[in-house]
Amino acid sequence: MIHYTTPQIYSFALLLFFGLWFFFLFYRLYKQFQHRSLLSRNRTLKKLKKLSWEDFECLSMELFEKLGWQVEGNSKKGADGGVDIWMKKHSWMKKDTHAIVQCKRYEEALVTIKVIREMYGLMYEYEVDEVYVVTTSRFTKECYAFSKDKKITLIDGKGLVRLIEKV
């Protein structure tokens, strides 16, 4: 039976710690690179519509990060209650701004007023300041009428492409 000295045990533990730490950093960097490349590779409406819903949410998260938001995806899998992204923007002069985002990756179907009303209700339920609804498609006229004079921002496919071009 081999007996290890205390310095050997400490060396092994230190080596194991740094190995796991390096692996964690590498994995996190890989995930960031994978998500970050979505925005640069998908700059047309045609490409955006071909994304999976998960990739569309990741692209939206990256976009809002570039617009100055601190973002967090919804950790729930399946029915998420309408919220795909939670966001916060820090401000030195006034209170922080909190927002929620619903992402709708549609080929041709229009986003209906039902979605906008649901998000408006969630705005008060979760006590956030703003709501964003992002789609690769378009919104019905009722959506624009309902969101007028409310802190609801509707970003349709063409608007999304313009926003991506700006960042």
MOJOMO-V334040 format. One record per residue. N is the residue number from 1. RES is the residue in one small letter. PHI is phi in degrees with one decimal (* if undefined). D_FIRST is the distance of its C-alpha to the first C-alpha in Angstrom with 2 decimals. Layout:
N,RES,PHI,D_FIRST  N,RES,PHI,D_FIRST
This chain:
1,m,*,0.00  2,i,-91.0,3.78  3,h,-108.1,6.51  4,y,-96.4,9.80  5,t,-81.3,13.08  6,t,-59.2,16.01  7,p,-61.7,18.05  8,q,-67.0,15.52  9,i,-65.6,15.43  10,y,-61.5,19.23  11,s,-64.0,19.70  12,f,-63.2,17.96  13,a,-63.6,20.06  14,l,-65.3,23.13  15,l,-63.0,22.71  16,l,-64.2,22.36  17,f,-59.8,25.39  18,f,-67.4,27.54  19,g,-64.4,26.67  20,l,-66.7,27.82  21,w,-62.5,30.78  22,f,-61.9,31.83  23,f,-61.6,31.63  24,f,-61.7,33.76  25,l,-64.0,36.31  26,f,-63.9,36.57  27,y,-63.5,37.08  28,r,-64.0,39.72  29,l,-63.5,41.47  30,y,-61.2,41.53  31,k,-64.0,43.08  32,q,-63.5,45.63  33,f,-63.1,46.59  34,q,-63.2,46.98  35,h,-73.3,49.27  36,r,-65.5,51.12  37,s,-71.3,52.11  38,l,-61.0,53.98  39,l,-66.3,56.78  40,s,-75.6,57.34  41,r,-89.9,57.29  42,n,-125.5,59.58  43,r,-111.7,62.78  44,t,-120.3,65.37  45,l,-62.5,66.42  46,k,-61.4,65.86  47,k,-70.0,62.19  48,l,-62.2,61.72  49,k,-70.0,63.05  50,k,-86.7,60.54  51,l,-67.8,57.51  52,s,-72.0,55.57  53,w,-63.7,56.14  54,e,-66.4,52.61  55,d,-66.5,53.22  56,f,-64.5,56.65  57,e,-65.3,55.18  58,c,-64.3,52.65  59,l,-62.0,55.53  60,s,-63.9,57.57  61,m,-61.3,54.76  62,e,-63.1,54.52  63,l,-60.8,58.30  64,f,-66.5,58.55  65,e,-60.7,55.77  66,k,-67.0,57.88  67,l,-87.3,60.86  68,g,99.7,59.14  69,w,-90.4,57.67  70,q,-95.0,54.21  71,v,-113.5,53.33  72,e,-146.4,50.95  73,g,-72.7,50.96  74,n,-74.9,51.24  75,s,-79.6,47.84  76,k,-73.9,49.42  77,k,-101.9,49.41  78,g,89.4,52.52  79,a,-66.3,55.48  80,d,-102.8,55.22  81,g,73.1,58.41  82,g,95.8,60.18  83,v,-103.7,58.03  84,d,-98.7,56.02  85,i,-136.6,55.50  86,w,-105.6,55.49  87,m,-133.8,56.71  88,k,-144.1,57.31  89,k,-124.9,59.22  90,h,-78.4,59.00  91,s,-138.6,62.22  92,w,-80.9,62.81  93,m,-92.3,66.37  94,k,-134.4,66.23  95,k,-67.5,63.79  96,d,-60.8,61.19  97,t,-99.6,62.40  98,h,-113.0,60.50  99,a,-145.7,61.17  100,i,-125.8,60.13  101,v,-130.9,60.43  102,q,-115.6,61.09  103,c,-105.6,60.56  104,k,-126.7,62.67  105,r,-95.1,62.11  106,y,-116.2,65.15  107,e,-73.7,66.76  108,e,-130.7,70.35  109,a,-60.2,70.52  110,l,-85.9,71.83  111,v,-77.2,70.03  112,t,-97.4,72.18  113,i,-60.8,73.35  114,k,-57.7,71.04  115,v,-64.4,67.98  116,i,-67.1,69.68  117,r,-64.4,70.77  118,e,-61.7,67.29  119,m,-66.7,65.85  120,y,-63.4,68.64  121,g,-65.2,67.70  122,l,-66.6,64.02  123,m,-58.9,65.09  124,y,-82.7,66.39  125,e,-63.2,63.73  126,y,-92.6,60.94  127,e,54.4,63.23  128,v,-104.1,62.83  129,d,-88.0,65.49  130,e,-140.3,65.76  131,v,-130.9,65.21  132,y,-124.1,64.77  133,v,-122.1,65.22  134,v,-114.1,64.24  135,t,-140.3,65.29  136,t,-88.8,65.69  137,s,-104.5,68.95  138,r,-136.3,71.85  139,f,-110.9,73.01  140,t,-73.1,76.08  141,k,-60.7,79.05  142,e,-61.8,78.40  143,c,-62.7,75.00  144,y,-65.8,76.66  145,a,-64.8,79.39  146,f,-68.0,76.95  147,s,-79.5,74.62  148,k,-61.4,77.55  149,d,66.3,77.56  150,k,-122.9,74.05  151,k,-85.1,70.78  152,i,-120.8,69.80  153,t,-108.4,69.26  154,l,-102.7,69.68  155,i,-118.4,68.22  156,d,-85.0,69.44  157,g,-57.4,68.29  158,k,-66.2,70.70  159,g,-64.9,69.98  160,l,-64.2,66.25  161,v,-62.0,66.74  162,r,-61.9,68.89  163,l,-65.5,66.26  164,i,-63.3,63.52  165,e,-64.3,65.81  166,k,-71.5,66.23  167,v,-88.0,62.54
